[in-house]
Amino acid sequence: MTSSLDLLYSETEEELRATVRALLADRCAPAALLGRIESGDPYDPALWSTLASGIGAAGLLVPEKLGGQGAGHREVAVVLEELGRAVAPVPYLTSSVLATAILLDCDCQHPAVAGLLAELAAGTRVCVPVLPLTLGPGAQPAVLVRDAGDGTLTGTVTAVADAAAADVLLVLAESGLYAVPAAAARIRAQVPLDLTRPLASVTLEGARGTRLADPATARAALAGALLSGAGLLASEQLGLAQWCLEETVAHVRTRHQFNRPIGSFQALKHRLAALWLDVASARAAARAAADALATSAPDAPLAVAVAQAYCSGVAVRAAEECVQLHGGIGMTWEHPAHLYLKRAKADSLALGTAGHHRALVADFAELPAP
């Protein structure tokens, strides 16, 4: 890692955390979230509006001259930590991170690019890349959408996250990157494991799009966005794991068996101590990735690969321990533990599996892949 690596949270970042956490505690409490999940429509437009435009979180990556907050990846990482703690059903990762990063690597002098970035930063539009959520850094996406020659697009892409919440779709075709109104596409819900981040198949049948970038620029922008997305996803996984650890510790302190709190049993103490060490290490890895991205460090791809290879497994272990150590109540639909386990499992496949990132680490270190 670089010598200037900074894993500590600044005062500004802590203030941002407190603001986002207070909003989510008020608008995204577990009981309310479970109710939205049961309704089949997890998105809360009022929550998104306050987060995106009221707090200004949607424009953190966007420079001030383009209508954004002019912050960076460290601040976005803090927001994603809090969204992970609440498993909040908002399109932040897809719109405010992936789509925004793609647009920022295009020609920002292009009127359509600049206009869309301003709308995303203001929170008035949701933009989603039409890509499988499983696509990771270093992977070459298959071009599934064809251009008839005049910006008329045809094709189908599956496993697109948050497509149902999108106003605009970013579509990669063989002729470049296009912005397509979501209303011009046929969006069909798929059955996801994680009900708080719905997936859909997106079908374009002669839809007209606005060309934003040529093929080379589009692929370079996509590569950069996947790197940023994977690195910042580690912070979401960190927040999820932290919530699971805190809730489990609180539960074992109050749950009694044999007239004693079960947290006093040595076997459980050891399990929770091991989990605490895992979460502390995940925090270091996630913060390192966010700082490397924020400073455009030369070793940012390595920091991102290390963070994803590690944080992915920690989030799953923390969620599994949360379910198991809550006993019978942890297996019920009424307790939110299952939402965290499903998000952790889904995140372990998003933007590259842990195995994919371990292979990248091996490549960067010039070692045989595991």
C-alpha positions as YAML, in Angstrom:
chain: A
units: angstrom
residues:
- id: 1
  name: MET
  ca: [0.00, 0.00, 0.00]
- id: 2
  name: THR
  ca: [1.06, 3.60, -0.41]
- id: 3
  name: SER
  ca: [2.75, 5.40, 2.45]
- id: 4
  name: SER
  ca: [0.00, 8.01, 2.62]
- id: 5
  name: LEU
  ca: [-2.72, 5.45, 3.30]
- id: 6
  name: ASP
  ca: [-5.31, 6.87, 5.73]
- id: 7
  name: LEU
  ca: [-7.75, 4.42, 7.32]
- id: 8
  name: LEU
  ca: [-9.20, 6.87, 9.85]
- id: 9
  name: TYR
  ca: [-12.54, 8.62, 9.45]
- id: 10
  name: SER
  ca: [-12.43, 12.39, 9.22]
- id: 11
  name: GLU
  ca: [-14.73, 14.65, 11.22]
- id: 12
  name: THR
  ca: [-16.69, 15.39, 8.04]
- id: 13
  name: GLU
  ca: [-17.12, 11.69, 7.34]
- id: 14
  name: GLU
  ca: [-18.37, 11.06, 10.86]
- id: 15
  name: GLU
  ca: [-20.89, 13.88, 10.52]
- id: 16
  name: LEU
  ca: [-22.08, 12.40, 7.23]
- id: 17
  name: ARG
  ca: [-22.39, 9.00, 8.90]
- id: 18
  name: ALA
  ca: [-24.49, 10.43, 11.73]
- id: 19
  name: THR
  ca: [-26.82, 12.17, 9.29]
- id: 20
  name: VAL
  ca: [-27.36, 9.09, 7.11]
- id: 21
  name: ARG
  ca: [-27.77, 6.81, 10.14]
- id: 22
  name: ALA
  ca: [-30.41, 9.10, 11.65]
- id: 23
  name: LEU
  ca: [-32.33, 9.15, 8.37]
- id: 24
  name: LEU
  ca: [-32.27, 5.37, 8.05]
- id: 25
  name: ALA
  ca: [-33.27, 4.86, 11.69]
- id: 26
  name: ASP
  ca: [-36.33, 7.03, 11.04]
- id: 27
  name: ARG
  ca: [-37.28, 5.85, 7.54]
- id: 28
  name: CYS
  ca: [-35.82, 2.34, 7.23]
- id: 29
  name: ALA
  ca: [-36.43, 0.61, 10.56]
- id: 30
  name: PRO
  ca: [-36.53, -3.21, 10.38]
- id: 31
  name: ALA
  ca: [-40.31, -3.44, 10.94]
- id: 32
  name: ALA
  ca: [-41.04, -0.96, 8.13]
- id: 33
  name: LEU
  ca: [-38.54, -2.66, 5.82]
- id: 34
  name: LEU
  ca: [-40.09, -6.08, 6.39]
- id: 35
  name: GLY
  ca: [-43.47, -4.61, 5.56]
- id: 36
  name: ARG
  ca: [-42.20, -3.18, 2.26]
- id: 37
  name: ILE
  ca: [-40.58, -6.49, 1.36]
- id: 38
  name: GLU
  ca: [-43.88, -8.29, 1.89]
- id: 39
  name: SER
  ca: [-45.63, -5.79, -0.39]
- id: 40
  name: GLY
  ca: [-43.39, -6.82, -3.27]
- id: 41
  name: ASP
  ca: [-42.16, -3.25, -3.83]
- id: 42
  name: PRO
  ca: [-39.16, -2.57, -1.58]
- id: 43
  name: TYR
  ca: [-38.33, 0.90, -2.91]
- id: 44
  name: ASP
  ca: [-39.30, 3.92, -0.83]
- id: 45
  name: PRO
  ca: [-39.29, 7.02, -3.08]
- id: 46
  name: ALA
  ca: [-39.46, 9.37, -0.10]
- id: 47
  name: LEU
  ca: [-36.40, 7.76, 1.50]
- id: 48
  name: TRP
  ca: [-34.49, 7.96, -1.77]
- id: 49
  name: SER
  ca: [-35.44, 11.59, -2.30]
- id: 50
  name: THR
  ca: [-34.21, 12.60, 1.15]
- id: 51
  name: LEU
  ca: [-30.99, 10.59, 0.87]
- id: 52
  name: ALA
  ca: [-30.20, 11.65, -2.69]
- id: 53
  name: SER
  ca: [-31.26, 15.28, -2.78]
- id: 54
  name: GLY
  ca: [-32.01, 16.26, 0.84]
- id: 55
  name: ILE
  ca: [-28.67, 15.04, 2.19]
- id: 56
  name: GLY
  ca: [-26.95, 15.32, -1.18]
- id: 57
  name: ALA
  ca: [-25.51, 11.80, -1.09]
- id: 58
  name: ALA
  ca: [-26.29, 11.11, -4.75]
- id: 59
  name: GLY
  ca: [-23.82, 13.77, -5.92]
- id: 60
  name: LEU
  ca: [-20.83, 12.94, -3.73]
- id: 61
  name: LEU
  ca: [-18.73, 11.68, -6.66]
- id: 62
  name: VAL
  ca: [-19.81, 14.48, -9.00]
- id: 63
  name: PRO
  ca: [-17.60, 17.63, -9.16]
- id: 64
  name: GLU
  ca: [-19.17, 20.89, -8.04]
- id: 65
  name: LYS
  ca: [-18.86, 22.40, -11.53]
- id: 66
  name: LEU
  ca: [-21.18, 19.65, -12.78]
- id: 67
  name: GLY
  ca: [-23.72, 20.18, -10.01]
- id: 68
  name: GLY
  ca: [-22.41, 17.69, -7.45]
- id: 69
  name: GLN
  ca: [-20.90, 17.82, -3.97]
- id: 70
  name: GLY
  ca: [-17.30, 17.46, -5.11]
- id: 71
  name: ALA
  ca: [-16.48, 14.88, -2.43]
- id: 72
  name: GLY
  ca: [-15.01, 11.47, -3.21]
- id: 73
  name: HIS
  ca: [-14.87, 7.74, -2.67]
- id: 74
  name: ARG
  ca: [-14.20, 7.95, 1.08]
- id: 75
  name: GLU
  ca: [-17.45, 9.82, 1.69]
- id: 76
  name: VAL
  ca: [-19.37, 7.45, -0.58]
- id: 77
  name: ALA
  ca: [-17.88, 4.54, 1.37]
- id: 78
  name: VAL
  ca: [-19.31, 5.97, 4.61]
- id: 79
  name: VAL
  ca: [-22.77, 6.25, 3.03]
- id: 80
  name: LEU
  ca: [-22.56, 2.65, 1.80]
- id: 81
  name: GLU
  ca: [-21.52, 1.46, 5.27]
- id: 82
  name: GLU
  ca: [-24.71, 2.92, 6.68]
- id: 83
  name: LEU
  ca: [-26.84, 1.57, 3.83]
- id: 84
  name: GLY
  ca: [-25.33, -1.86, 4.50]
- id: 85
  name: ARG
  ca: [-26.16, -1.58, 8.21]
- id: 86
  name: ALA
  ca: [-29.79, -0.98, 7.28]
- id: 87
  name: VAL
  ca: [-29.89, -3.21, 4.14]
- id: 88
  name: ALA
  ca: [-31.65, -0.18, 2.69]
- id: 89
  name: PRO
  ca: [-33.54, -0.83, -0.58]
- id: 90
  name: VAL
  ca: [-32.25, 2.19, -2.49]
- id: 91
  name: PRO
  ca: [-30.45, 2.25, -5.88]
- id: 92
  name: TYR
  ca: [-27.38, 3.98, -4.49]
- id: 93
  name: LEU
  ca: [-24.73, 1.47, -5.58]
- id: 94
  name: THR
  ca: [-26.12, 1.20, -9.09]
- id: 95
  name: SER
  ca: [-27.03, 4.84, -9.75]
- id: 96
  name: SER
  ca: [-24.82, 7.02, -7.53]
- id: 97
  name: VAL
  ca: [-21.73, 4.82, -7.87]
- id: 98
  name: LEU
  ca: [-21.69, 2.66, -11.00]
- id: 99
  name: ALA
  ca: [-23.70, 4.83, -13.42]
- id: 100
  name: THR
  ca: [-22.14, 8.03, -12.10]
- id: 101
  name: ALA
  ca: [-18.61, 6.63, -12.41]
- id: 102
  name: ILE
  ca: [-19.28, 5.56, -15.99]
- id: 103
  name: LEU
  ca: [-20.55, 9.00, -16.95]
- id: 104
  name: LEU
  ca: [-17.64, 10.78, -15.26]
- id: 105
  name: ASP
  ca: [-15.21, 8.82, -17.43]
- id: 106
  name: CYS
  ca: [-17.03, 9.89, -20.59]
- id: 107
  name: ASP
  ca: [-16.69, 13.32, -22.16]
- id: 108
  name: CYS
  ca: [-18.27, 15.59, -19.55]
- id: 109
  name: GLN
  ca: [-18.43, 18.37, -22.16]
- id: 110
  name: HIS
  ca: [-21.00, 16.32, -24.04]
- id: 111
  name: PRO
  ca: [-24.35, 18.04, -23.32]
- id: 112
  name: ALA
  ca: [-26.18, 14.75, -22.73]
- id: 113
  name: VAL
  ca: [-23.48, 13.49, -20.32]
- id: 114
  name: ALA
  ca: [-23.29, 16.76, -18.40]
- id: 115
  name: GLY
  ca: [-27.06, 17.04, -18.21]
- id: 116
  name: LEU
  ca: [-27.51, 13.50, -16.94]
- id: 117
  name: LEU
  ca: [-24.76, 13.92, -14.34]
- id: 118
  name: ALA
  ca: [-26.44, 17.08, -13.06]
- id: 119
  name: GLU
  ca: [-29.76, 15.27, -12.74]
- id: 120
  name: LEU
  ca: [-28.15, 12.32, -10.94]
- id: 121
  name: ALA
  ca: [-26.34, 14.65, -8.55]
- id: 122
  name: ALA
  ca: [-29.59, 16.49, -7.81]
- id: 123
  name: GLY
  ca: [-31.36, 13.20, -7.11]
- id: 124
  name: THR
  ca: [-34.05, 13.86, -9.73]
- id: 125
  name: ARG
  ca: [-33.09, 10.89, -11.89]
- id: 126
  name: VAL
  ca: [-32.07, 7.30, -11.23]
- id: 127
  name: CYS
  ca: [-29.71, 5.86, -13.82]
- id: 128
  name: VAL
  ca: [-28.78, 2.17, -13.93]
- id: 129
  name: PRO
  ca: [-26.16, 0.41, -16.10]
- id: 130
  name: VAL
  ca: [-27.67, -2.45, -18.11]
- id: 131
  name: LEU
  ca: [-25.09, -5.01, -17.01]
- id: 132
  name: PRO
  ca: [-25.27, -8.25, -15.03]
- id: 133
  name: LEU
  ca: [-24.67, -7.47, -11.36]
- id: 134
  name: THR
  ca: [-22.14, -10.32, -11.22]
- id: 135
  name: LEU
  ca: [-19.73, -8.63, -13.66]
- id: 136
  name: GLY
  ca: [-16.45, -7.90, -11.88]
- id: 137
  name: PRO
  ca: [-13.37, -5.76, -12.53]
- id: 138
  name: GLY
  ca: [-11.15, -7.13, -15.27]
- id: 139
  name: ALA
  ca: [-13.97, -9.07, -16.90]
- id: 140
  name: GLN
  ca: [-14.87, -8.28, -20.49]
- id: 141
  name: PRO
  ca: [-18.65, -7.90, -20.80]
- id: 142
  name: ALA
  ca: [-20.34, -9.67, -23.65]
- id: 143
  name: VAL
  ca: [-22.08, -7.19, -25.91]
- id: 144
  name: LEU
  ca: [-25.69, -8.34, -25.76]
- id: 145
  name: VAL
  ca: [-27.28, -5.26, -27.34]
- id: 146
  name: ARG
  ca: [-27.02, -4.52, -31.05]
- id: 147
  name: ASP
  ca: [-27.23, -1.17, -32.79]
- id: 148
  name: ALA
  ca: [-29.10, -1.05, -36.10]
- id: 149
  name: GLY
  ca: [-26.85, 1.83, -37.12]
- id: 150
  name: ASP
  ca: [-28.80, 4.87, -36.02]
- id: 151
  name: GLY
  ca: [-28.95, 4.39, -32.26]
- id: 152
  name: THR
  ca: [-31.81, 1.90, -32.51]
- id: 153
  name: LEU
  ca: [-30.98, -0.80, -29.95]
- id: 154
  name: THR
  ca: [-32.11, -4.41, -29.67]
- id: 155
  name: GLY
  ca: [-31.12, -7.07, -27.14]
- id: 156
  name: THR
  ca: [-31.69, -8.56, -23.70]
- id: 157
  name: VAL
  ca: [-29.56, -8.40, -20.56]
- id: 158
  name: THR
  ca: [-30.43, -10.36, -17.42]
- id: 159
  name: ALA
  ca: [-29.62, -9.91, -13.71]
- id: 160
  name: VAL
  ca: [-29.69, -6.10, -13.93]
- id: 161
  name: ALA
  ca: [-29.92, -4.66, -10.41]
- id: 162
  name: ASP
  ca: [-32.40, -1.86, -9.63]
- id: 163
  name: ALA
  ca: [-33.71, -1.66, -13.19]
- id: 164
  name: ALA
  ca: [-37.25, -1.34, -11.83]
- id: 165
  name: ALA
  ca: [-36.28, 1.91, -10.09]
- id: 166
  name: ALA
  ca: [-34.50, 3.45, -13.08]
- id: 167
  name: ASP
  ca: [-35.53, 6.47, -15.10]
- id: 168
  name: VAL
  ca: [-32.60, 6.12, -17.51]
- id: 169
  name: LEU
  ca: [-30.65, 3.05, -18.61]
- id: 170
  name: LEU
  ca: [-26.99, 3.09, -19.64]
- id: 171
  name: VAL
  ca: [-26.65, 0.54, -22.43]
- id: 172
  name: LEU
  ca: [-23.41, -0.82, -23.86]
- id: 173
  name: ALA
  ca: [-23.72, -1.69, -27.54]
- id: 174
  name: GLU
  ca: [-21.04, -2.57, -30.09]
- id: 175
  name: SER
  ca: [-21.17, 1.01, -31.36]
- id: 176
  name: GLY
  ca: [-20.71, 2.66, -27.94]
- id: 177
  name: LEU
  ca: [-22.57, 3.73, -24.81]
- id: 178
  name: TYR
  ca: [-26.18, 4.93, -25.00]
- id: 179
  name: ALA
  ca: [-28.65, 6.54, -22.63]
- id: 180
  name: VAL
  ca: [-32.10, 5.01, -23.07]
- id: 181
  name: PRO
  ca: [-35.30, 6.04, -21.25]
- id: 182
  name: ALA
  ca: [-36.37, 3.19, -19.00]
- id: 183
  name: ALA
  ca: [-39.91, 3.54, -20.36]
- id: 184
  name: ALA
  ca: [-38.59, 2.44, -23.78]
- id: 185
  name: ALA
  ca: [-37.42, -0.93, -22.41]
- id: 186
  name: ARG
  ca: [-39.34, -3.99, -21.28]
- id: 187
  name: ILE
  ca: [-38.27, -4.67, -17.70]
- id: 188
  name: ARG
  ca: [-39.27, -8.01, -16.22]
- id: 189
  name: ALA
  ca: [-38.65, -8.79, -12.59]
- id: 190
  name: GLN
  ca: [-36.54, -11.85, -11.83]
- id: 191
  name: VAL
  ca: [-36.63, -13.85, -8.61]
- id: 192
  name: PRO
  ca: [-33.71, -12.53, -6.50]
- id: 193
  name: LEU
  ca: [-32.18, -13.98, -3.37]
- id: 194
  name: ASP
  ca: [-31.86, -10.48, -1.92]
- id: 195
  name: LEU
  ca: [-35.33, -8.96, -1.87]
- id: 196
  name: THR
  ca: [-33.93, -5.52, -1.01]
- id: 197
  name: ARG
  ca: [-31.98, -5.25, -4.29]
- id: 198
  name: PRO
  ca: [-34.32, -6.59, -6.98]
- id: 199
  name: LEU
  ca: [-33.01, -7.97, -10.25]
- id: 200
  name: ALA
  ca: [-34.64, -7.78, -13.65]
- id: 201
  name: SER
  ca: [-34.14, -8.69, -17.27]
- id: 202
  name: VAL
  ca: [-34.04, -5.68, -19.60]
- id: 203
  name: THR
  ca: [-35.17, -6.14, -23.18]
- id: 204
  name: LEU
  ca: [-34.77, -3.50, -25.86]
- id: 205
  name: GLU
  ca: [-36.75, -3.93, -29.06]
- id: 206
  name: GLY
  ca: [-35.81, -1.13, -31.41]
- id: 207
  name: ALA
  ca: [-35.45, 1.42, -28.60]
- id: 208
  name: ARG
  ca: [-33.84, 4.72, -29.50]
- id: 209
  name: GLY
  ca: [-30.89, 5.86, -27.41]
- id: 210
  name: THR
  ca: [-28.66, 8.92, -27.15]
- id: 211
  name: ARG
  ca: [-25.03, 8.06, -27.86]
- id: 212
  name: LEU
  ca: [-22.77, 9.18, -25.02]
- id: 213
  name: ALA
  ca: [-19.41, 7.62, -25.91]
- id: 214
  name: ASP
  ca: [-17.57, 5.64, -28.58]
- id: 215
  name: PRO
  ca: [-16.80, 1.94, -27.98]
- id: 216
  name: ALA
  ca: [-13.25, 2.46, -26.64]
- id: 217
  name: THR
  ca: [-14.30, 5.22, -24.25]
- id: 218
  name: ALA
  ca: [-17.33, 3.22, -23.15]
- id: 219
  name: ARG
  ca: [-15.29, 0.13, -22.29]
- id: 220
  name: ALA
  ca: [-12.66, 2.16, -20.43]
- id: 221
  name: ALA
  ca: [-15.40, 3.94, -18.47]
- id: 222
  name: LEU
  ca: [-17.04, 0.64, -17.65]
- id: 223
  name: ALA
  ca: [-13.75, -0.84, -16.42]
- id: 224
  name: GLY
  ca: [-13.20, 2.12, -14.10]
- id: 225
  name: ALA
  ca: [-16.75, 1.96, -12.78]
- id: 226
  name: LEU
  ca: [-16.50, -1.76, -12.01]
- id: 227
  name: LEU
  ca: [-13.28, -1.11, -10.09]
- id: 228
  name: SER
  ca: [-14.88, 1.70, -8.06]
- id: 229
  name: GLY
  ca: [-18.06, -0.27, -7.51]
- id: 230
  name: ALA
  ca: [-16.25, -3.36, -6.26]
- id: 231
  name: GLY
  ca: [-14.07, -1.34, -3.92]
- id: 232
  name: LEU
  ca: [-17.00, 0.55, -2.45]
- id: 233
  name: LEU
  ca: [-19.17, -2.57, -2.19]
- id: 234
  name: ALA
  ca: [-16.68, -3.71, 0.46]
- id: 235
  name: SER
  ca: [-17.89, -0.83, 2.65]
- id: 236
  name: GLU
  ca: [-21.50, -1.98, 2.27]
- id: 237
  name: GLN
  ca: [-20.39, -5.47, 3.32]
- id: 238
  name: LEU
  ca: [-18.53, -3.97, 6.26]
- id: 239
  name: GLY
  ca: [-21.62, -2.10, 7.46]
- id: 240
  name: LEU
  ca: [-23.71, -5.25, 7.15]
- id: 241
  name: ALA
  ca: [-21.19, -7.30, 9.13]
- id: 242
  name: GLN
  ca: [-20.93, -4.63, 11.83]
- id: 243
  name: TRP
  ca: [-24.71, -4.60, 12.34]
- id: 244
  name: CYS
  ca: [-24.80, -8.40, 12.59]
- id: 245
  name: LEU
  ca: [-22.00, -8.40, 15.18]
- id: 246
  name: GLU
  ca: [-23.58, -5.66, 17.31]
- id: 247
  name: GLU
  ca: [-27.06, -7.20, 17.23]
- id: 248
  name: THR
  ca: [-25.71, -10.64, 18.10]
- id: 249
  name: VAL
  ca: [-23.66, -9.33, 21.03]
- id: 250
  name: ALA
  ca: [-26.71, -7.45, 22.33]
- id: 251
  name: HIS
  ca: [-28.85, -10.59, 22.03]
- id: 252
  name: VAL
  ca: [-26.49, -12.97, 23.84]
- id: 253
  name: ARG
  ca: [-26.22, -10.50, 26.71]
- id: 254
  name: THR
  ca: [-29.96, -10.64, 27.36]
- id: 255
  name: ARG
  ca: [-30.87, -14.21, 26.32]
- id: 256
  name: HIS
  ca: [-30.68, -16.55, 29.34]
- id: 257
  name: GLN
  ca: [-30.27, -20.31, 29.58]
- id: 258
  name: PHE
  ca: [-29.56, -22.26, 32.77]
- id: 259
  name: ASN
  ca: [-30.17, -18.99, 34.61]
- id: 260
  name: ARG
  ca: [-27.19, -17.33, 32.87]
- id: 261
  name: PRO
  ca: [-26.78, -15.05, 29.84]
- id: 262
  name: ILE
  ca: [-25.70, -17.23, 26.94]
- id: 263
  name: GLY
  ca: [-23.01, -14.67, 26.17]
- id: 264
  name: SER
  ca: [-21.17, -15.85, 29.29]
- id: 265
  name: PHE
  ca: [-20.63, -19.31, 27.76]
- id: 266
  name: GLN
  ca: [-17.01, -19.70, 26.72]
- id: 267
  name: ALA
  ca: [-17.75, -21.25, 23.33]
- id: 268
  name: LEU
  ca: [-19.90, -18.29, 22.31]
- id: 269
  name: LYS
  ca: [-17.35, -15.82, 23.64]
- id: 270
  name: HIS
  ca: [-14.73, -17.36, 21.36]
- id: 271
  name: ARG
  ca: [-17.01, -17.29, 18.34]
- id: 272
  name: LEU
  ca: [-17.87, -13.64, 18.85]
- id: 273
  name: ALA
  ca: [-14.26, -12.67, 19.54]
- id: 274
  name: ALA
  ca: [-13.21, -14.31, 16.28]
- id: 275
  name: LEU
  ca: [-16.00, -12.48, 14.46]
- id: 276
  name: TRP
  ca: [-14.93, -9.15, 16.00]
- id: 277
  name: LEU
  ca: [-11.41, -9.70, 14.66]
- id: 278
  name: ASP
  ca: [-12.84, -10.52, 11.24]
- id: 279
  name: VAL
  ca: [-14.92, -7.33, 11.19]
- id: 280
  name: ALA
  ca: [-11.98, -5.21, 12.37]
- id: 281
  name: SER
  ca: [-9.84, -6.63, 9.56]
- id: 282
  name: ALA
  ca: [-12.66, -6.06, 7.07]
- id: 283
  name: ARG
  ca: [-12.81, -2.42, 8.14]
- id: 284
  name: ALA
  ca: [-9.10, -2.00, 7.42]
- id: 285
  name: ALA
  ca: [-9.46, -3.63, 4.00]
- id: 286
  name: ALA
  ca: [-12.56, -1.63, 3.03]
- id: 287
  name: ARG
  ca: [-11.06, 1.66, 4.18]
- id: 288
  name: ALA
  ca: [-7.84, 0.93, 2.32]
- id: 289
  name: ALA
  ca: [-9.79, 0.34, -0.89]
- id: 290
  name: ALA
  ca: [-11.84, 3.52, -0.46]
- id: 291
  name: ASP
  ca: [-8.74, 5.61, 0.27]
- id: 292
  name: ALA
  ca: [-6.85, 4.14, -2.69]
- id: 293
  name: LEU
  ca: [-9.75, 4.96, -5.00]
- id: 294
  name: ALA
  ca: [-10.08, 8.46, -3.57]
- id: 295
  name: THR
  ca: [-6.40, 9.24, -4.15]
- id: 296
  name: SER
  ca: [-6.17, 7.38, -7.49]
- id: 297
  name: ALA
  ca: [-3.33, 5.35, -6.01]
- id: 298
  name: PRO
  ca: [-1.38, 3.16, -8.47]
- id: 299
  name: ASP
  ca: [-2.16, 0.11, -6.36]
- id: 300
  name: ALA
  ca: [-5.90, 0.80, -6.19]
- id: 301
  name: PRO
  ca: [-6.77, -2.33, -8.24]
- id: 302
  name: LEU
  ca: [-4.84, -4.46, -5.73]
- id: 303
  name: ALA
  ca: [-6.47, -2.76, -2.74]
- id: 304
  name: VAL
  ca: [-9.91, -3.31, -4.28]
- id: 305
  name: ALA
  ca: [-9.22, -6.97, -5.03]
- id: 306
  name: VAL
  ca: [-7.96, -7.59, -1.48]
- id: 307
  name: ALA
  ca: [-10.98, -5.82, 0.03]
- id: 308
  name: GLN
  ca: [-13.50, -7.80, -2.00]
- id: 309
  name: ALA
  ca: [-11.71, -11.11, -1.53]
- id: 310
  name: TYR
  ca: [-11.86, -10.60, 2.26]
- id: 311
  name: CYS
  ca: [-14.97, -8.54, 3.04]
- id: 312
  name: SER
  ca: [-17.23, -10.78, 0.99]
- id: 313
  name: GLY
  ca: [-16.61, -13.77, 3.25]
- id: 314
  name: VAL
  ca: [-16.72, -11.75, 6.46]
- id: 315
  name: ALA
  ca: [-20.19, -10.39, 5.65]
- id: 316
  name: VAL
  ca: [-21.52, -13.89, 5.01]
- id: 317
  name: ARG
  ca: [-19.95, -15.29, 8.20]
- id: 318
  name: ALA
  ca: [-21.29, -12.43, 10.30]
- id: 319
  name: ALA
  ca: [-24.81, -12.89, 8.92]
- id: 320
  name: GLU
  ca: [-24.67, -16.65, 9.46]
- id: 321
  name: GLU
  ca: [-23.53, -16.19, 13.05]
- id: 322
  name: CYS
  ca: [-26.29, -13.65, 13.58]
- id: 323
  name: VAL
  ca: [-28.94, -16.13, 12.47]
- id: 324
  name: GLN
  ca: [-27.48, -19.05, 14.41]
- id: 325
  name: LEU
  ca: [-26.79, -17.25, 17.69]
- id: 326
  name: HIS
  ca: [-30.25, -15.70, 17.72]
- id: 327
  name: GLY
  ca: [-31.54, -19.27, 17.94]
- id: 328
  name: GLY
  ca: [-35.14, -19.91, 16.95]
- id: 329
  name: ILE
  ca: [-36.03, -16.24, 16.54]
- id: 330
  name: GLY
  ca: [-33.23, -15.83, 14.03]
- id: 331
  name: MET
  ca: [-34.96, -18.31, 11.73]
- id: 332
  name: THR
  ca: [-38.24, -16.40, 11.60]
- id: 333
  name: TRP
  ca: [-39.44, -14.03, 8.88]
- id: 334
  name: GLU
  ca: [-40.33, -11.42, 11.51]
- id: 335
  name: HIS
  ca: [-36.69, -10.96, 12.54]
- id: 336
  name: PRO
  ca: [-34.56, -9.00, 10.04]
- id: 337
  name: ALA
  ca: [-31.58, -11.38, 10.31]
- id: 338
  name: HIS
  ca: [-32.62, -13.18, 7.12]
- id: 339
  name: LEU
  ca: [-32.47, -9.92, 5.15]
- id: 340
  name: TYR
  ca: [-28.83, -9.49, 6.16]
- id: 341
  name: LEU
  ca: [-27.96, -13.07, 5.29]
- id: 342
  name: LYS
  ca: [-29.57, -12.75, 1.86]
- id: 343
  name: ARG
  ca: [-27.88, -9.40, 1.16]
- id: 344
  name: ALA
  ca: [-24.52, -10.84, 2.26]
- id: 345
  name: LYS
  ca: [-24.94, -13.88, 0.02]
- id: 346
  name: ALA
  ca: [-26.03, -11.74, -2.92]
- id: 347
  name: ASP
  ca: [-23.17, -9.28, -2.36]
- id: 348
  name: SER
  ca: [-20.70, -12.18, -2.39]
- id: 349
  name: LEU
  ca: [-21.61, -12.67, -6.06]
- id: 350
  name: ALA
  ca: [-21.93, -8.99, -6.99]
- id: 351
  name: LEU
  ca: [-19.15, -7.27, -8.95]
- id: 352
  name: GLY
  ca: [-17.03, -10.40, -8.92]
- id: 353
  name: THR
  ca: [-16.89, -13.34, -6.55]
- id: 354
  name: ALA
  ca: [-14.22, -13.69, -3.89]
- id: 355
  name: GLY
  ca: [-12.54, -16.28, -6.12]
- id: 356
  name: HIS
  ca: [-12.46, -13.81, -9.01]
- id: 357
  name: HIS
  ca: [-10.77, -11.20, -6.81]
- id: 358
  name: ARG
  ca: [-8.29, -13.73, -5.38]
- id: 359
  name: ALA
  ca: [-7.26, -14.53, -8.94]
- id: 360
  name: LEU
  ca: [-6.75, -10.80, -9.55]
- id: 361
  name: VAL
  ca: [-4.58, -10.56, -6.41]
- id: 362
  name: ALA
  ca: [-2.50, -13.48, -7.71]
- id: 363
  name: ASP
  ca: [-2.08, -11.74, -11.06]
- id: 364
  name: PHE
  ca: [-1.03, -8.46, -9.45]
- id: 365
  name: ALA
  ca: [1.46, -10.29, -7.24]
- id: 366
  name: GLU
  ca: [2.67, -12.43, -10.18]
- id: 367
  name: LEU
  ca: [1.89, -15.60, -8.28]
- id: 368
  name: PRO
  ca: [0.11, -18.77, -9.45]
- id: 369
  name: ALA
  ca: [-3.64, -18.37, -9.02]
- id: 370
  name: PRO
  ca: [-5.24, -20.42, -6.20]
...
